[in-house]
Amino acid sequence: MVNGLYTARNGMMLLQEMLDNTAHNLSNANTTAFKKSLMASITQVDIRHNDEMKLHQDEDHVMSENYIDYSQGSMIMTENPFDLALENSGFFEIETENGVRYTRNGSFTRNAIGQLVTLQGNKVLSDEGLPIDLEDSTVFSVSSAGRVYADGKMVGKLSIVDFANKREELGREGYNLYYSKNNAVPEQAVNTTVRQGFLESSNVSVVDSMVEMIRFHRNYEANQKSVQSEDDTLNRAVNDIGKVG
């Protein structure tokens, strides 16, 4: 009976993690280029003989992996020339106070000294590793290959990179940025198209996430009922059986 309590408790802890993860995805359903997190769990079953040589089974539910789904979000037309979206795999390189970071959020602007920056003020880097200077140009355009033009003059090319193994080489941090793990070195992205005047939407499906939330919540309640049932049985065993006779 006690093992049943532990099994239900472990199941509830795992389901709480899944609920939190799904809630995090839902809260970013409208975040530009956000990539949803997915969780994988495993159930470990241990069957052995107890002290009375009777078969005894223990179950443990644990999360085996929490990973990011990098699938493409849909394109949303904004007609803002500073909005850039990437089709296919790849990331913009951004210079931050913590070092170079990577993002698919192409909602950019121009700072006070004419440089192309993120909305947080981080500089967008060229393929030469330098900020892109637009100066005081009045016409800003970007080709599908990432070449940047200011008043018709090419002033740089966007650094668009990719990672061979994103699960192992990329980590997520705030403001929709990613960092390189284990000193992984990115490579230049191939077959990636820049679309000016568009933003990539989040790849979170609100409907699917709500269905998941309902499913996890019901499973959580089922485990709660199992705990209550085991607790009631233990209570009767302790308080009632001794009174018999």
Biotite code that builds the C-alpha atoms (Angstrom):
import biotite.structure as struc

atoms = struc.array([
    struc.Atom([0.000, 0.000, 0.000], chain_id="A", res_id=1, res_name="MET", atom_name="CA", element="C"),
    struc.Atom([2.794, 2.395, 0.869], chain_id="A", res_id=2, res_name="VAL", atom_name="CA", element="C"),
    struc.Atom([4.382, 1.702, -2.519], chain_id="A", res_id=3, res_name="ASN", atom_name="CA", element="C"),
    struc.Atom([1.128, 2.783, -4.119], chain_id="A", res_id=4, res_name="GLY", atom_name="CA", element="C"),
    struc.Atom([1.416, 6.122, -2.354], chain_id="A", res_id=5, res_name="LEU", atom_name="CA", element="C"),
    struc.Atom([4.957, 6.627, -3.642], chain_id="A", res_id=6, res_name="TYR", atom_name="CA", element="C"),
    struc.Atom([3.972, 5.664, -7.193], chain_id="A", res_id=7, res_name="THR", atom_name="CA", element="C"),
    struc.Atom([1.044, 8.088, -7.216], chain_id="A", res_id=8, res_name="ALA", atom_name="CA", element="C"),
    struc.Atom([3.184, 10.834, -5.693], chain_id="A", res_id=9, res_name="ARG", atom_name="CA", element="C"),
    struc.Atom([5.881, 10.428, -8.354], chain_id="A", res_id=10, res_name="ASN", atom_name="CA", element="C"),
    struc.Atom([3.236, 10.481, -11.055], chain_id="A", res_id=11, res_name="GLY", atom_name="CA", element="C"),
    struc.Atom([1.789, 13.711, -9.641], chain_id="A", res_id=12, res_name="MET", atom_name="CA", element="C"),
    struc.Atom([5.226, 15.350, -9.536], chain_id="A", res_id=13, res_name="MET", atom_name="CA", element="C"),
    struc.Atom([5.860, 14.461, -13.180], chain_id="A", res_id=14, res_name="LEU", atom_name="CA", element="C"),
    struc.Atom([2.410, 15.670, -14.236], chain_id="A", res_id=15, res_name="LEU", atom_name="CA", element="C"),
    struc.Atom([3.023, 18.961, -12.419], chain_id="A", res_id=16, res_name="GLN", atom_name="CA", element="C"),
    struc.Atom([6.190, 19.455, -14.480], chain_id="A", res_id=17, res_name="GLU", atom_name="CA", element="C"),
    struc.Atom([4.227, 18.719, -17.647], chain_id="A", res_id=18, res_name="MET", atom_name="CA", element="C"),
    struc.Atom([1.497, 21.166, -16.634], chain_id="A", res_id=19, res_name="LEU", atom_name="CA", element="C"),
    struc.Atom([4.089, 23.877, -15.942], chain_id="A", res_id=20, res_name="ASP", atom_name="CA", element="C"),
    struc.Atom([5.785, 23.243, -19.285], chain_id="A", res_id=21, res_name="ASN", atom_name="CA", element="C"),
    struc.Atom([2.507, 23.428, -21.204], chain_id="A", res_id=22, res_name="THR", atom_name="CA", element="C"),
    struc.Atom([1.513, 26.591, -19.337], chain_id="A", res_id=23, res_name="ALA", atom_name="CA", element="C"),
    struc.Atom([4.860, 28.141, -20.321], chain_id="A", res_id=24, res_name="HIS", atom_name="CA", element="C"),
    struc.Atom([4.195, 27.273, -23.968], chain_id="A", res_id=25, res_name="ASN", atom_name="CA", element="C"),
    struc.Atom([0.702, 28.754, -23.807], chain_id="A", res_id=26, res_name="LEU", atom_name="CA", element="C"),
    struc.Atom([1.957, 31.969, -22.252], chain_id="A", res_id=27, res_name="SER", atom_name="CA", element="C"),
    struc.Atom([4.238, 32.408, -25.294], chain_id="A", res_id=28, res_name="ASN", atom_name="CA", element="C"),
    struc.Atom([1.694, 31.518, -27.961], chain_id="A", res_id=29, res_name="ALA", atom_name="CA", element="C"),
    struc.Atom([1.854, 35.104, -29.252], chain_id="A", res_id=30, res_name="ASN", atom_name="CA", element="C"),
    struc.Atom([5.612, 35.595, -28.818], chain_id="A", res_id=31, res_name="THR", atom_name="CA", element="C"),
    struc.Atom([7.357, 36.189, -32.130], chain_id="A", res_id=32, res_name="THR", atom_name="CA", element="C"),
    struc.Atom([9.253, 33.097, -33.345], chain_id="A", res_id=33, res_name="ALA", atom_name="CA", element="C"),
    struc.Atom([8.894, 31.319, -29.978], chain_id="A", res_id=34, res_name="PHE", atom_name="CA", element="C"),
    struc.Atom([9.650, 27.587, -30.115], chain_id="A", res_id=35, res_name="LYS", atom_name="CA", element="C"),
    struc.Atom([7.655, 25.323, -27.835], chain_id="A", res_id=36, res_name="LYS", atom_name="CA", element="C"),
    struc.Atom([9.205, 22.959, -25.305], chain_id="A", res_id=37, res_name="SER", atom_name="CA", element="C"),
    struc.Atom([8.312, 19.274, -25.349], chain_id="A", res_id=38, res_name="LEU", atom_name="CA", element="C"),
    struc.Atom([8.750, 16.704, -22.601], chain_id="A", res_id=39, res_name="MET", atom_name="CA", element="C"),
    struc.Atom([9.386, 12.979, -22.745], chain_id="A", res_id=40, res_name="ALA", atom_name="CA", element="C"),
    struc.Atom([8.894, 10.710, -19.728], chain_id="A", res_id=41, res_name="SER", atom_name="CA", element="C"),
    struc.Atom([9.763, 7.132, -18.895], chain_id="A", res_id=42, res_name="ILE", atom_name="CA", element="C"),
    struc.Atom([8.330, 4.639, -16.438], chain_id="A", res_id=43, res_name="THR", atom_name="CA", element="C"),
    struc.Atom([10.811, 2.454, -14.605], chain_id="A", res_id=44, res_name="GLN", atom_name="CA", element="C"),
    struc.Atom([9.441, -0.822, -13.234], chain_id="A", res_id=45, res_name="VAL", atom_name="CA", element="C"),
    struc.Atom([11.467, -2.802, -10.674], chain_id="A", res_id=46, res_name="ASP", atom_name="CA", element="C"),
    struc.Atom([10.199, -6.299, -9.825], chain_id="A", res_id=47, res_name="ILE", atom_name="CA", element="C"),
    struc.Atom([11.988, -8.278, -7.118], chain_id="A", res_id=48, res_name="ARG", atom_name="CA", element="C"),
    struc.Atom([11.348, -10.498, -4.090], chain_id="A", res_id=49, res_name="HIS", atom_name="CA", element="C"),
    struc.Atom([10.747, -8.896, -0.713], chain_id="A", res_id=50, res_name="ASN", atom_name="CA", element="C"),
    struc.Atom([11.899, -10.237, 2.664], chain_id="A", res_id=51, res_name="ASP", atom_name="CA", element="C"),
    struc.Atom([9.064, -12.800, 2.594], chain_id="A", res_id=52, res_name="GLU", atom_name="CA", element="C"),
    struc.Atom([10.173, -13.954, -0.880], chain_id="A", res_id=53, res_name="MET", atom_name="CA", element="C"),
    struc.Atom([7.025, -12.567, -2.457], chain_id="A", res_id=54, res_name="LYS", atom_name="CA", element="C"),
    struc.Atom([7.207, -10.687, -5.734], chain_id="A", res_id=55, res_name="LEU", atom_name="CA", element="C"),
    struc.Atom([7.284, -6.974, -5.127], chain_id="A", res_id=56, res_name="HIS", atom_name="CA", element="C"),
    struc.Atom([6.885, -4.295, -7.823], chain_id="A", res_id=57, res_name="GLN", atom_name="CA", element="C"),
    struc.Atom([8.048, -0.669, -7.665], chain_id="A", res_id=58, res_name="ASP", atom_name="CA", element="C"),
    struc.Atom([7.199, 1.898, -10.318], chain_id="A", res_id=59, res_name="GLU", atom_name="CA", element="C"),
    struc.Atom([8.843, 5.250, -10.840], chain_id="A", res_id=60, res_name="ASP", atom_name="CA", element="C"),
    struc.Atom([7.799, 7.945, -13.321], chain_id="A", res_id=61, res_name="HIS", atom_name="CA", element="C"),
    struc.Atom([10.529, 10.399, -14.312], chain_id="A", res_id=62, res_name="VAL", atom_name="CA", element="C"),
    struc.Atom([11.125, 12.991, -17.008], chain_id="A", res_id=63, res_name="MET", atom_name="CA", element="C"),
    struc.Atom([13.743, 11.741, -19.434], chain_id="A", res_id=64, res_name="SER", atom_name="CA", element="C"),
    struc.Atom([14.055, 14.836, -21.621], chain_id="A", res_id=65, res_name="GLU", atom_name="CA", element="C"),
    struc.Atom([12.840, 18.403, -22.012], chain_id="A", res_id=66, res_name="ASN", atom_name="CA", element="C"),
    struc.Atom([13.657, 19.634, -25.492], chain_id="A", res_id=67, res_name="TYR", atom_name="CA", element="C"),
    struc.Atom([12.759, 22.422, -27.917], chain_id="A", res_id=68, res_name="ILE", atom_name="CA", element="C"),
    struc.Atom([10.708, 21.898, -31.067], chain_id="A", res_id=69, res_name="ASP", atom_name="CA", element="C"),
    struc.Atom([12.368, 24.070, -33.716], chain_id="A", res_id=70, res_name="TYR", atom_name="CA", element="C"),
    struc.Atom([9.699, 23.551, -36.374], chain_id="A", res_id=71, res_name="SER", atom_name="CA", element="C"),
    struc.Atom([8.770, 26.547, -38.516], chain_id="A", res_id=72, res_name="GLN", atom_name="CA", element="C"),
    struc.Atom([6.080, 28.953, -37.388], chain_id="A", res_id=73, res_name="GLY", atom_name="CA", element="C"),
    struc.Atom([3.744, 30.598, -39.887], chain_id="A", res_id=74, res_name="SER", atom_name="CA", element="C"),
    struc.Atom([4.599, 33.907, -41.579], chain_id="A", res_id=75, res_name="MET", atom_name="CA", element="C"),
    struc.Atom([2.715, 37.056, -40.565], chain_id="A", res_id=76, res_name="ILE", atom_name="CA", element="C"),
    struc.Atom([2.833, 40.064, -42.872], chain_id="A", res_id=77, res_name="MET", atom_name="CA", element="C"),
    struc.Atom([3.542, 43.335, -41.049], chain_id="A", res_id=78, res_name="THR", atom_name="CA", element="C"),
    struc.Atom([4.778, 45.531, -43.930], chain_id="A", res_id=79, res_name="GLU", atom_name="CA", element="C"),
    struc.Atom([7.303, 46.991, -41.470], chain_id="A", res_id=80, res_name="ASN", atom_name="CA", element="C"),
    struc.Atom([10.682, 47.035, -43.302], chain_id="A", res_id=81, res_name="PRO", atom_name="CA", element="C"),
    struc.Atom([12.503, 46.381, -40.008], chain_id="A", res_id=82, res_name="PHE", atom_name="CA", element="C"),
    struc.Atom([10.605, 43.117, -39.483], chain_id="A", res_id=83, res_name="ASP", atom_name="CA", element="C"),
    struc.Atom([12.520, 40.124, -40.861], chain_id="A", res_id=84, res_name="LEU", atom_name="CA", element="C"),
    struc.Atom([11.529, 36.468, -40.843], chain_id="A", res_id=85, res_name="ALA", atom_name="CA", element="C"),
    struc.Atom([13.585, 33.376, -41.622], chain_id="A", res_id=86, res_name="LEU", atom_name="CA", element="C"),
    struc.Atom([12.208, 30.606, -43.771], chain_id="A", res_id=87, res_name="GLU", atom_name="CA", element="C"),
    struc.Atom([13.707, 27.189, -43.018], chain_id="A", res_id=88, res_name="ASN", atom_name="CA", element="C"),
    struc.Atom([16.341, 26.545, -40.369], chain_id="A", res_id=89, res_name="SER", atom_name="CA", element="C"),
    struc.Atom([18.695, 29.245, -39.113], chain_id="A", res_id=90, res_name="GLY", atom_name="CA", element="C"),
    struc.Atom([19.238, 32.042, -36.579], chain_id="A", res_id=91, res_name="PHE", atom_name="CA", element="C"),
    struc.Atom([20.238, 35.695, -36.597], chain_id="A", res_id=92, res_name="PHE", atom_name="CA", element="C"),
    struc.Atom([23.458, 36.422, -34.682], chain_id="A", res_id=93, res_name="GLU", atom_name="CA", element="C"),
    struc.Atom([23.051, 39.043, -31.968], chain_id="A", res_id=94, res_name="ILE", atom_name="CA", element="C"),
    struc.Atom([25.667, 40.816, -29.852], chain_id="A", res_id=95, res_name="GLU", atom_name="CA", element="C"),
    struc.Atom([24.642, 41.051, -26.187], chain_id="A", res_id=96, res_name="THR", atom_name="CA", element="C"),
    struc.Atom([26.416, 42.020, -22.975], chain_id="A", res_id=97, res_name="GLU", atom_name="CA", element="C"),
    struc.Atom([26.746, 38.289, -22.277], chain_id="A", res_id=98, res_name="ASN", atom_name="CA", element="C"),
    struc.Atom([28.316, 37.527, -25.638], chain_id="A", res_id=99, res_name="GLY", atom_name="CA", element="C"),
    struc.Atom([26.972, 36.410, -28.987], chain_id="A", res_id=100, res_name="VAL", atom_name="CA", element="C"),
    struc.Atom([23.467, 35.002, -28.893], chain_id="A", res_id=101, res_name="ARG", atom_name="CA", element="C"),
    struc.Atom([21.103, 33.585, -31.518], chain_id="A", res_id=102, res_name="TYR", atom_name="CA", element="C"),
    struc.Atom([17.460, 34.293, -32.278], chain_id="A", res_id=103, res_name="THR", atom_name="CA", element="C"),
    struc.Atom([14.746, 33.788, -34.862], chain_id="A", res_id=104, res_name="ARG", atom_name="CA", element="C"),
    struc.Atom([12.885, 36.856, -33.654], chain_id="A", res_id=105, res_name="ASN", atom_name="CA", element="C"),
    struc.Atom([13.478, 39.351, -36.458], chain_id="A", res_id=106, res_name="GLY", atom_name="CA", element="C"),
    struc.Atom([11.554, 42.245, -34.918], chain_id="A", res_id=107, res_name="SER", atom_name="CA", element="C"),
    struc.Atom([14.329, 44.821, -35.333], chain_id="A", res_id=108, res_name="PHE", atom_name="CA", element="C"),
    struc.Atom([14.700, 48.592, -35.261], chain_id="A", res_id=109, res_name="THR", atom_name="CA", element="C"),
    struc.Atom([17.381, 51.274, -35.638], chain_id="A", res_id=110, res_name="ARG", atom_name="CA", element="C"),
    struc.Atom([19.115, 52.778, -32.604], chain_id="A", res_id=111, res_name="ASN", atom_name="CA", element="C"),
    struc.Atom([20.133, 56.400, -32.053], chain_id="A", res_id=112, res_name="ALA", atom_name="CA", element="C"),
    struc.Atom([23.419, 55.998, -33.928], chain_id="A", res_id=113, res_name="ILE", atom_name="CA", element="C"),
    struc.Atom([21.885, 54.224, -36.910], chain_id="A", res_id=114, res_name="GLY", atom_name="CA", element="C"),
    struc.Atom([22.710, 50.592, -36.111], chain_id="A", res_id=115, res_name="GLN", atom_name="CA", element="C"),
    struc.Atom([20.329, 47.706, -36.712], chain_id="A", res_id=116, res_name="LEU", atom_name="CA", element="C"),
    struc.Atom([19.310, 46.358, -33.280], chain_id="A", res_id=117, res_name="VAL", atom_name="CA", element="C"),
    struc.Atom([16.750, 44.190, -31.517], chain_id="A", res_id=118, res_name="THR", atom_name="CA", element="C"),
    struc.Atom([13.932, 45.789, -29.543], chain_id="A", res_id=119, res_name="LEU", atom_name="CA", element="C"),
    struc.Atom([16.089, 45.250, -26.432], chain_id="A", res_id=120, res_name="GLN", atom_name="CA", element="C"),
    struc.Atom([18.910, 47.272, -28.007], chain_id="A", res_id=121, res_name="GLY", atom_name="CA", element="C"),
    struc.Atom([21.223, 44.349, -28.845], chain_id="A", res_id=122, res_name="ASN", atom_name="CA", element="C"),
    struc.Atom([23.167, 44.772, -32.088], chain_id="A", res_id=123, res_name="LYS", atom_name="CA", element="C"),
    struc.Atom([22.373, 42.583, -35.085], chain_id="A", res_id=124, res_name="VAL", atom_name="CA", element="C"),
    struc.Atom([25.633, 41.236, -36.526], chain_id="A", res_id=125, res_name="LEU", atom_name="CA", element="C"),
    struc.Atom([26.821, 40.984, -40.096], chain_id="A", res_id=126, res_name="SER", atom_name="CA", element="C"),
    struc.Atom([28.567, 37.949, -41.563], chain_id="A", res_id=127, res_name="ASP", atom_name="CA", element="C"),
    struc.Atom([31.829, 39.751, -40.680], chain_id="A", res_id=128, res_name="GLU", atom_name="CA", element="C"),
    struc.Atom([30.871, 39.826, -37.001], chain_id="A", res_id=129, res_name="GLY", atom_name="CA", element="C"),
    struc.Atom([30.277, 43.600, -37.000], chain_id="A", res_id=130, res_name="LEU", atom_name="CA", element="C"),
    struc.Atom([27.200, 45.744, -36.288], chain_id="A", res_id=131, res_name="PRO", atom_name="CA", element="C"),
    struc.Atom([25.221, 46.805, -39.359], chain_id="A", res_id=132, res_name="ILE", atom_name="CA", element="C"),
    struc.Atom([25.329, 50.592, -39.736], chain_id="A", res_id=133, res_name="ASP", atom_name="CA", element="C"),
    struc.Atom([22.329, 52.123, -41.521], chain_id="A", res_id=134, res_name="LEU", atom_name="CA", element="C"),
    struc.Atom([23.404, 55.693, -40.667], chain_id="A", res_id=135, res_name="GLU", atom_name="CA", element="C"),
    struc.Atom([20.623, 58.168, -41.470], chain_id="A", res_id=136, res_name="ASP", atom_name="CA", element="C"),
    struc.Atom([19.287, 56.389, -44.546], chain_id="A", res_id=137, res_name="SER", atom_name="CA", element="C"),
    struc.Atom([15.651, 56.816, -45.480], chain_id="A", res_id=138, res_name="THR", atom_name="CA", element="C"),
    struc.Atom([15.207, 53.575, -47.457], chain_id="A", res_id=139, res_name="VAL", atom_name="CA", element="C"),
    struc.Atom([16.108, 50.268, -45.793], chain_id="A", res_id=140, res_name="PHE", atom_name="CA", element="C"),
    struc.Atom([15.839, 46.950, -47.609], chain_id="A", res_id=141, res_name="SER", atom_name="CA", element="C"),
    struc.Atom([17.022, 43.379, -47.199], chain_id="A", res_id=142, res_name="VAL", atom_name="CA", element="C"),
    struc.Atom([17.305, 40.808, -49.973], chain_id="A", res_id=143, res_name="SER", atom_name="CA", element="C"),
    struc.Atom([16.151, 37.211, -49.624], chain_id="A", res_id=144, res_name="SER", atom_name="CA", element="C"),
    struc.Atom([19.836, 36.239, -49.221], chain_id="A", res_id=145, res_name="ALA", atom_name="CA", element="C"),
    struc.Atom([20.238, 38.631, -46.267], chain_id="A", res_id=146, res_name="GLY", atom_name="CA", element="C"),
    struc.Atom([22.078, 41.480, -47.996], chain_id="A", res_id=147, res_name="ARG", atom_name="CA", element="C"),
    struc.Atom([21.271, 44.784, -46.305], chain_id="A", res_id=148, res_name="VAL", atom_name="CA", element="C"),
    struc.Atom([20.877, 47.996, -48.314], chain_id="A", res_id=149, res_name="TYR", atom_name="CA", element="C"),
    struc.Atom([20.608, 51.574, -47.061], chain_id="A", res_id=150, res_name="ALA", atom_name="CA", element="C"),
    struc.Atom([19.417, 54.050, -49.708], chain_id="A", res_id=151, res_name="ASP", atom_name="CA", element="C"),
    struc.Atom([20.321, 51.475, -52.344], chain_id="A", res_id=152, res_name="GLY", atom_name="CA", element="C"),
    struc.Atom([23.869, 50.968, -51.083], chain_id="A", res_id=153, res_name="LYS", atom_name="CA", element="C"),
    struc.Atom([24.876, 47.584, -49.663], chain_id="A", res_id=154, res_name="MET", atom_name="CA", element="C"),
    struc.Atom([26.057, 48.086, -46.072], chain_id="A", res_id=155, res_name="VAL", atom_name="CA", element="C"),
    struc.Atom([26.448, 44.473, -44.987], chain_id="A", res_id=156, res_name="GLY", atom_name="CA", element="C"),
    struc.Atom([25.032, 40.984, -45.016], chain_id="A", res_id=157, res_name="LYS", atom_name="CA", element="C"),
    struc.Atom([23.140, 39.465, -42.105], chain_id="A", res_id=158, res_name="LEU", atom_name="CA", element="C"),
    struc.Atom([24.927, 36.686, -40.270], chain_id="A", res_id=159, res_name="SER", atom_name="CA", element="C"),
    struc.Atom([22.508, 33.772, -40.423], chain_id="A", res_id=160, res_name="ILE", atom_name="CA", element="C"),
    struc.Atom([23.876, 30.629, -38.805], chain_id="A", res_id=161, res_name="VAL", atom_name="CA", element="C"),
    struc.Atom([22.714, 27.177, -37.845], chain_id="A", res_id=162, res_name="ASP", atom_name="CA", element="C"),
    struc.Atom([23.718, 24.284, -35.586], chain_id="A", res_id=163, res_name="PHE", atom_name="CA", element="C"),
    struc.Atom([24.094, 20.674, -36.663], chain_id="A", res_id=164, res_name="ALA", atom_name="CA", element="C"),
    struc.Atom([22.587, 19.309, -33.443], chain_id="A", res_id=165, res_name="ASN", atom_name="CA", element="C"),
    struc.Atom([20.315, 21.927, -31.875], chain_id="A", res_id=166, res_name="LYS", atom_name="CA", element="C"),
    struc.Atom([19.226, 19.693, -28.979], chain_id="A", res_id=167, res_name="ARG", atom_name="CA", element="C"),
    struc.Atom([22.786, 19.263, -27.782], chain_id="A", res_id=168, res_name="GLU", atom_name="CA", element="C"),
    struc.Atom([24.310, 22.558, -28.864], chain_id="A", res_id=169, res_name="GLU", atom_name="CA", element="C"),
    struc.Atom([21.692, 25.216, -28.080], chain_id="A", res_id=170, res_name="LEU", atom_name="CA", element="C"),
    struc.Atom([20.241, 26.414, -24.781], chain_id="A", res_id=171, res_name="GLY", atom_name="CA", element="C"),
    struc.Atom([17.374, 28.827, -24.244], chain_id="A", res_id=172, res_name="ARG", atom_name="CA", element="C"),
    struc.Atom([17.564, 32.054, -22.259], chain_id="A", res_id=173, res_name="GLU", atom_name="CA", element="C"),
    struc.Atom([15.408, 35.167, -21.870], chain_id="A", res_id=174, res_name="GLY", atom_name="CA", element="C"),
    struc.Atom([14.119, 37.492, -24.606], chain_id="A", res_id=175, res_name="TYR", atom_name="CA", element="C"),
    struc.Atom([13.776, 34.620, -27.081], chain_id="A", res_id=176, res_name="ASN", atom_name="CA", element="C"),
    struc.Atom([17.559, 34.199, -27.294], chain_id="A", res_id=177, res_name="LEU", atom_name="CA", element="C"),
    struc.Atom([19.628, 31.023, -27.501], chain_id="A", res_id=178, res_name="TYR", atom_name="CA", element="C"),
    struc.Atom([23.201, 30.433, -26.446], chain_id="A", res_id=179, res_name="TYR", atom_name="CA", element="C"),
    struc.Atom([25.823, 27.955, -27.610], chain_id="A", res_id=180, res_name="SER", atom_name="CA", element="C"),
    struc.Atom([26.428, 25.051, -25.227], chain_id="A", res_id=181, res_name="LYS", atom_name="CA", element="C"),
    struc.Atom([29.662, 23.111, -24.875], chain_id="A", res_id=182, res_name="ASN", atom_name="CA", element="C"),
    struc.Atom([31.516, 25.675, -27.028], chain_id="A", res_id=183, res_name="ASN", atom_name="CA", element="C"),
    struc.Atom([29.600, 24.517, -30.091], chain_id="A", res_id=184, res_name="ALA", atom_name="CA", element="C"),
    struc.Atom([30.542, 26.523, -33.185], chain_id="A", res_id=185, res_name="VAL", atom_name="CA", element="C"),
    struc.Atom([27.714, 27.419, -35.579], chain_id="A", res_id=186, res_name="PRO", atom_name="CA", element="C"),
    struc.Atom([27.951, 27.117, -39.323], chain_id="A", res_id=187, res_name="GLU", atom_name="CA", element="C"),
    struc.Atom([26.531, 29.356, -42.005], chain_id="A", res_id=188, res_name="GLN", atom_name="CA", element="C"),
    struc.Atom([22.907, 28.457, -42.675], chain_id="A", res_id=189, res_name="ALA", atom_name="CA", element="C"),
    struc.Atom([22.037, 27.081, -46.089], chain_id="A", res_id=190, res_name="VAL", atom_name="CA", element="C"),
    struc.Atom([18.721, 27.239, -47.933], chain_id="A", res_id=191, res_name="ASN", atom_name="CA", element="C"),
    struc.Atom([17.516, 29.925, -45.521], chain_id="A", res_id=192, res_name="THR", atom_name="CA", element="C"),
    struc.Atom([15.465, 32.770, -46.991], chain_id="A", res_id=193, res_name="THR", atom_name="CA", element="C"),
    struc.Atom([14.975, 36.193, -45.406], chain_id="A", res_id=194, res_name="VAL", atom_name="CA", element="C"),
    struc.Atom([11.533, 37.723, -45.841], chain_id="A", res_id=195, res_name="ARG", atom_name="CA", element="C"),
    struc.Atom([11.334, 41.441, -45.204], chain_id="A", res_id=196, res_name="GLN", atom_name="CA", element="C"),
    struc.Atom([8.078, 42.863, -43.851], chain_id="A", res_id=197, res_name="GLY", atom_name="CA", element="C"),
    struc.Atom([7.171, 39.558, -42.182], chain_id="A", res_id=198, res_name="PHE", atom_name="CA", element="C"),
    struc.Atom([7.507, 38.027, -38.723], chain_id="A", res_id=199, res_name="LEU", atom_name="CA", element="C"),
    struc.Atom([7.505, 34.349, -37.835], chain_id="A", res_id=200, res_name="GLU", atom_name="CA", element="C"),
    struc.Atom([4.767, 33.389, -35.399], chain_id="A", res_id=201, res_name="SER", atom_name="CA", element="C"),
    struc.Atom([5.150, 31.041, -32.447], chain_id="A", res_id=202, res_name="SER", atom_name="CA", element="C"),
    struc.Atom([4.862, 27.351, -33.300], chain_id="A", res_id=203, res_name="ASN", atom_name="CA", element="C"),
    struc.Atom([2.643, 26.768, -30.241], chain_id="A", res_id=204, res_name="VAL", atom_name="CA", element="C"),
    struc.Atom([-0.838, 25.464, -31.063], chain_id="A", res_id=205, res_name="SER", atom_name="CA", element="C"),
    struc.Atom([-3.238, 26.909, -28.489], chain_id="A", res_id=206, res_name="VAL", atom_name="CA", element="C"),
    struc.Atom([-5.817, 24.194, -29.142], chain_id="A", res_id=207, res_name="VAL", atom_name="CA", element="C"),
    struc.Atom([-3.330, 21.333, -28.791], chain_id="A", res_id=208, res_name="ASP", atom_name="CA", element="C"),
    struc.Atom([-1.856, 22.890, -25.642], chain_id="A", res_id=209, res_name="SER", atom_name="CA", element="C"),
    struc.Atom([-5.290, 23.287, -24.060], chain_id="A", res_id=210, res_name="MET", atom_name="CA", element="C"),
    struc.Atom([-6.083, 19.635, -24.814], chain_id="A", res_id=211, res_name="VAL", atom_name="CA", element="C"),
    struc.Atom([-2.782, 18.665, -23.167], chain_id="A", res_id=212, res_name="GLU", atom_name="CA", element="C"),
    struc.Atom([-3.581, 20.799, -20.118], chain_id="A", res_id=213, res_name="MET", atom_name="CA", element="C"),
    struc.Atom([-6.950, 19.065, -19.707], chain_id="A", res_id=214, res_name="ILE", atom_name="CA", element="C"),
    struc.Atom([-5.399, 15.611, -20.121], chain_id="A", res_id=215, res_name="ARG", atom_name="CA", element="C"),
    struc.Atom([-2.600, 16.282, -17.631], chain_id="A", res_id=216, res_name="PHE", atom_name="CA", element="C"),
    struc.Atom([-5.040, 17.804, -15.145], chain_id="A", res_id=217, res_name="HIS", atom_name="CA", element="C"),
    struc.Atom([-7.348, 14.770, -15.306], chain_id="A", res_id=218, res_name="ARG", atom_name="CA", element="C"),
    struc.Atom([-4.418, 12.395, -14.847], chain_id="A", res_id=219, res_name="ASN", atom_name="CA", element="C"),
    struc.Atom([-3.272, 14.487, -11.896], chain_id="A", res_id=220, res_name="TYR", atom_name="CA", element="C"),
    struc.Atom([-6.733, 14.223, -10.323], chain_id="A", res_id=221, res_name="GLU", atom_name="CA", element="C"),
    struc.Atom([-6.707, 10.457, -10.893], chain_id="A", res_id=222, res_name="ALA", atom_name="CA", element="C"),
    struc.Atom([-3.426, 10.210, -8.984], chain_id="A", res_id=223, res_name="ASN", atom_name="CA", element="C"),
    struc.Atom([-4.889, 12.365, -6.211], chain_id="A", res_id=224, res_name="GLN", atom_name="CA", element="C"),
    struc.Atom([-7.813, 9.960, -5.891], chain_id="A", res_id=225, res_name="LYS", atom_name="CA", element="C"),
    struc.Atom([-5.377, 7.046, -5.805], chain_id="A", res_id=226, res_name="SER", atom_name="CA", element="C"),
    struc.Atom([-3.478, 8.690, -2.947], chain_id="A", res_id=227, res_name="VAL", atom_name="CA", element="C"),
    struc.Atom([-6.725, 9.295, -1.075], chain_id="A", res_id=228, res_name="GLN", atom_name="CA", element="C"),
    struc.Atom([-7.823, 5.696, -1.600], chain_id="A", res_id=229, res_name="SER", atom_name="CA", element="C"),
    struc.Atom([-4.466, 4.321, -0.382], chain_id="A", res_id=230, res_name="GLU", atom_name="CA", element="C"),
    struc.Atom([-4.589, 6.661, 2.609], chain_id="A", res_id=231, res_name="ASP", atom_name="CA", element="C"),
    struc.Atom([-8.094, 5.504, 3.531], chain_id="A", res_id=232, res_name="ASP", atom_name="CA", element="C"),
    struc.Atom([-7.029, 1.857, 3.268], chain_id="A", res_id=233, res_name="THR", atom_name="CA", element="C"),
    struc.Atom([-3.999, 2.471, 5.492], chain_id="A", res_id=234, res_name="LEU", atom_name="CA", element="C"),
    struc.Atom([-6.182, 4.304, 7.993], chain_id="A", res_id=235, res_name="ASN", atom_name="CA", element="C"),
    struc.Atom([-8.586, 1.371, 8.243], chain_id="A", res_id=236, res_name="ARG", atom_name="CA", element="C"),
    struc.Atom([-5.698, -1.089, 8.528], chain_id="A", res_id=237, res_name="ALA", atom_name="CA", element="C"),
    struc.Atom([-4.162, 0.835, 11.406], chain_id="A", res_id=238, res_name="VAL", atom_name="CA", element="C"),
    struc.Atom([-7.295, 1.840, 13.284], chain_id="A", res_id=239, res_name="ASN", atom_name="CA", element="C"),
    struc.Atom([-9.895, -0.843, 12.543], chain_id="A", res_id=240, res_name="ASP", atom_name="CA", element="C"),
    struc.Atom([-8.150, -4.184, 12.113], chain_id="A", res_id=241, res_name="ILE", atom_name="CA", element="C"),
    struc.Atom([-6.703, -4.029, 15.636], chain_id="A", res_id=242, res_name="GLY", atom_name="CA", element="C"),
    struc.Atom([-10.240, -3.724, 17.055], chain_id="A", res_id=243, res_name="LYS", atom_name="CA", element="C"),
    struc.Atom([-11.468, -6.993, 15.493], chain_id="A", res_id=244, res_name="VAL", atom_name="CA", element="C"),
    struc.Atom([-12.186, -9.733, 18.052], chain_id="A", res_id=245, res_name="GLY", atom_name="CA", element="C"),
])
